[in-house]
Amino acid sequence: MEIILQATTRILVAEGYDRASTNRIALAAGVSIGSLYQYFPNKEALVAALCERHVGQMLAICEAKLTELATAPLPVAAREIVRALLRAHAVEPKLHKVLIEQVPRVGRLCAINEVSGRMTAAVHAYLASRRAELRPQNLEVAAFILVRAVEAVSHAAVIERPEYLVDGEVADELAELVRRYARA
């Protein structure tokens, strides 16, 4: 299965969703089409499995960092959480770009939005533990704004400026944005 998913990634990145086919993927993986169909009934199932794996990798990075920073002061947590989100978006950035730009056109195959929802819930929980230090009163709205702001910059970097995903300056600037918004 892993070989097939790796081939799917290569085909999606090189040729895009519309040109990807189970035949091309089987050929790139070096397996028969029958073997591919044993695991995946169609292209959509392949992309959904690939997306699920990608989302899992992203969430693992973010959730581990949030757990680690549960009691950290806001200035420390802001910078490290932003860095974790940028690292998560740097996981296979070319694949991430294809999933963002092309997969939504074919329906809800991809759970990319699951990252946003889970991160928002985790950030909300962190903010709730720091309520006395924060300016925003509605922490649900604050968590939504903070996560979406960082994600918007991360997605733009994936698509337009991938080098920014590893540039500490972007993380620092986003962390400053988070701190200024959140602080009382």
N, C-alpha and C positions, 0 to 999 in steps of 0.2 A: 504494500500500500504506500509506503514512504517513497519508493521509487516513482510510483505513479503521481503522487502529489508533487514531488520535485519536478517531474516533467511538466505537470500542469502549470506550475509556477513559471518555468522557462517559456512555455508557449504563450501564456497570458502576457508576460512581460515583453516578449519579442514580437508577438503578433496581435495581441489584444483579444478581448472576449469574443467579438464577432467572428474572428478568423479561427479561433480555437475550435477543435472538434475532437471527439473521442478517438477517431482514427489517427489524427496528428499526435495526440497525447500518447496513445499506445505505441506509436512508432518511436517517438522521442524517449519513451520509457524503456523501449526494447522488450515489450511484452505483446502478446497477441491481444486482439480486440476482445476475444472471449475472456481472457484473464482479467482485462480491465472491467468488463461487465460483471464479473463475479463480485467485485467490490463496489462498483458505481454504475447505476443503471443508465446514467446519461451525463451530459456535460454539466448540467445544473447541479447534480449531486456531487460531482467532482469539485466544482467551485465552492459549493456550500461547505464541504469538508475542509477544503483549503482555508476558507475564511474562518471557520471554527478554530482551526489550528492557529491561524494568525492572531485572532482575537485572544485565544488562550495565552499565547506568548506575551502579548501586550499587557493583558491583565495581570499576569504573574509578576511582571516588572513593577507595575504600579501598586498593586495590592501589597506586595512585600515591603515596598518603601513606606507605604501608609501605615502598615502595622509597626514597622520599626520606629516611625516618627510620632506615634500616638500621643506621647507625652512631651514632645519637643516644643520649645517656644515657637511662636508664629514666625519670626524672622528666619529661623533655621528650617522649620518645616516648609515654608513657602519656597525657599530656594531648592531644597532637596526634592520636593514633590514636583516642581516644575522640571527639574532635571530628569526625574523618573519618567514624566510624561513625554519629554523630548526623546529620551532613550527608547521608550516604547514605540514612538512613531518612527524611530530610526531602524526598527526591526524590519528587514526586507523592504526598504522604502520604495523600490520600484514596484513590488507587488502591491504594497499599500496604495500607491498611486493608481494602479489599475483598478483595485477594488473600490476606491473612492470615486473615480471618474467613470467607470464602465459598468460595474455590476449593478448599481441601483437602477439602471435602465431596464433590467430584465426582471425586476421584482425584488422581493425581500429575501434573496438568497443568503445574504451576508449579514452577520450579526455585528458588524462594525459599530453600530450604534449602542450595542451592549456595553462597550467600553465606556461610553459617555455616561450611561445610566449608573453603572456600578461605581465609576469614579465620583460621580455627583453624590451618591449615597455615602461613600466613604469620606469625602470632603465635608459633607454635612455633619457627619458624626464627629469629625475632628473639630469643626467649628463649634459645635454644641459643647464640647469639652472646654472651649476657650471663650465662651459667650461673654464673660465680663470684660475681656480685652478687645472686643470687636465693636466697630461702628454700626454695621448693618444689624437691624433687628430681626428681619425675616431671613433666617439662616438657610431656608430652602431656596429662596431666590438668590441669596449670596453664593451658595454652592453652585447653583446652575450657572450664574454669570461667570464665576471664576473658572470653572472647568471648561465652559464653552469658549471663553476668551483664550485660554491657553491652547485648547484644541484647535481653534481657528488659526492661530499662528503656526502651530505644529503642522496642520494640514497644508497651509500655504507653503511652508518650508518643504514638505515632502514633494509638492507639485512644482514649486518655482525655484526654490533655493535649498536643495538637500544638504549643502555644506553647512547651513545654519543649524542643522540638527546636532552637530557635534561642536558647535562654536559656543564656548562658555559665555560669551557676551549676550547672546540671545536669552539664555537661561537666566542670567543676572537681571536683564531688563524686564523679563516677564515676572520674575520673583519680586522686583520692585513694584511693578504694577499690582500684583497680588497684595503685597504688604500695604501699599498706600490705600487701596480700596478697602481692605479689611480692618485696618487699625482704627481704634477709637480716637 
